[in-house]
Amino acid sequence: MGSILILNGSPRAPRSNSKRYAALFSENCKARTAYFNISSKNHVELCSKLEEFSDLLLVFPLYADGIPVTLLNFLKTLEQNPPANKPNVSVLVNCGFLESRQNDVAVRMIGLFCRQNGYRFGSVLKIGSGEAILDTPFRLLVLWKIKKLAASIQSAKYCTLQTTMPLSKKMFLKASTAYWTNFGKRNGITKEQMETMQIEK
Ligand SMILES: Cc1cc2nc3c(=O)[nH]c(=O)nc-3n(C[C@H](O)[C@H](O)[C@H](O)COP(=O)(O)O)c2cc1C
């Protein structure tokens, strides 16, 4: 059985949804795993760690329909510091919107990196409603797919999986608007303030 290095590419890795997805993966994987957050200072160290693993699992959120800059910068360093034995690269990506296919472009970005740099592309799990699903009963759908993802990487029978909350767009929009409005309220911010660019300042 191989071994899997799990790298969290979320810009808010220490308190991210990606961290929760990665933990579920480790708990449900029979192969040896090691987990690290990607930070701006540990790129070279992570590149050298890759030598010890047969597989790399990149866990990250969708940011502006693509991969977050935290992960992009790491991949740039990896391009310059490739390990002698290249692991197979799998992806666990989550996005805020309902549709798991929103993640397709980000997955293709990793696929392109693999093709251009000589890595075998492995399995993919695309999660829609990734900000919310773990705190709902639909968490079980994620767990089921994460188990399948782990089994596929362990056996090197790579596959593409997806999951999301089984809700209509209308219901999801209603529920997520209520969630974020309450979230803002708890932090002293109104819905109107959240709808302006001032929120960035
Ligand atoms: C700056 C930013 C950009 C985002 N862009 C998208 C996007 O294009 N599509 C989408 O579905 N979700 C988007 N999201 C939502 C995140 O993918 C979602 O909240 C995810 O659960 C965050 O995961 P993390 O906690 O692991 O970082 C964005 C979030 C942020 C903060």
The ligand as an SDF file (V2000), in Angstrom:
LIG
                    3D

 31 33  0  0  0  0  0  0  0  0999 V2000
  -11.9510   35.1270   -1.9950 C   0  0  0  0  0  0  0  0  0  0  0  0
  -12.9220   33.9680   -2.1490 C   0  0  0  0  0  0  0  0  0  0  0  0
  -13.2770   33.5600   -3.4290 C   0  0  0  0  0  0  0  0  0  0  0  0
  -14.1930   32.5150   -3.5850 C   0  0  0  0  0  0  0  0  0  0  0  0
  -14.5590   32.1400   -4.8560 N   0  0  0  0  0  0  0  0  0  0  0  0
  -15.5010   31.1700   -5.0130 C   0  0  0  0  0  0  0  0  0  0  0  0
  -15.9480   30.8040   -6.3270 C   0  0  0  0  0  0  0  0  0  0  0  0
  -15.5180   31.3300   -7.3440 O   0  0  0  0  0  0  0  0  0  0  0  0
  -16.9190   29.8720   -6.4310 N   0  0  0  0  0  0  0  0  0  0  0  0
  -17.4500   29.2400   -5.3360 C   0  0  0  0  0  0  0  0  0  0  0  0
  -18.3160   28.3730   -5.4960 O   0  0  0  0  0  0  0  0  0  0  0  0
  -16.9970   29.5250   -4.0920 N   0  0  0  0  0  0  0  0  0  0  0  0
  -16.0530   30.4830   -3.8990 C   0  0  0  0  0  0  0  0  0  0  0  0
  -15.6150   30.8050   -2.6400 N   0  0  0  0  0  0  0  0  0  0  0  0
  -16.1200   30.0350   -1.4920 C   0  0  0  0  0  0  0  0  0  0  0  0
  -15.0890   29.0080   -0.9780 C   0  0  0  0  0  0  0  0  0  0  0  0
  -14.6880   28.1290   -1.9910 O   0  0  0  0  0  0  0  0  0  0  0  0
  -15.7220   28.2170    0.1810 C   0  0  0  0  0  0  0  0  0  0  0  0
  -16.1070   29.1290    1.1930 O   0  0  0  0  0  0  0  0  0  0  0  0
  -14.8240   27.1680    0.7370 C   0  0  0  0  0  0  0  0  0  0  0  0
  -15.5830   26.3570    1.6320 O   0  0  0  0  0  0  0  0  0  0  0  0
  -13.6300   27.7470    1.5110 C   0  0  0  0  0  0  0  0  0  0  0  0
  -12.8130   26.6610    1.8880 O   0  0  0  0  0  0  0  0  0  0  0  0
  -11.6410   26.8070    2.9440 P   0  0  0  0  0  0  0  0  0  0  0  0
  -12.2850   27.0970    4.2830 O   0  0  0  0  0  0  0  0  0  0  0  0
  -10.9640   25.4780    2.9100 O   0  0  0  0  0  0  0  0  0  0  0  0
  -10.7460   27.9290    2.5120 O   0  0  0  0  0  0  0  0  0  0  0  0
  -14.7230   31.8520   -2.4530 C   0  0  0  0  0  0  0  0  0  0  0  0
  -14.3410   32.2680   -1.1710 C   0  0  0  0  0  0  0  0  0  0  0  0
  -13.4630   33.3210   -1.0220 C   0  0  0  0  0  0  0  0  0  0  0  0
  -13.0890   33.7680    0.3780 C   0  0  0  0  0  0  0  0  0  0  0  0
  1  2  1  0
  2  3  1  0
  2 30  2  0
  3  4  2  0
  4  5  1  0
  4 28  1  0
  5  6  2  0
  6  7  1  0
  6 13  1  0
  7  8  2  0
  7  9  1  0
  9 10  1  0
 10 11  2  0
 10 12  1  0
 12 13  2  0
 13 14  1  0
 14 15  1  0
 14 28  1  0
 15 16  1  0
 16 17  1  0
 16 18  1  0
 18 19  1  0
 18 20  1  0
 20 21  1  0
 20 22  1  0
 22 23  1  0
 23 24  1  0
 24 25  2  0
 24 26  1  0
 24 27  1  0
 28 29  2  0
 29 30  1  0
 30 31  1  0
M  END
$$$$
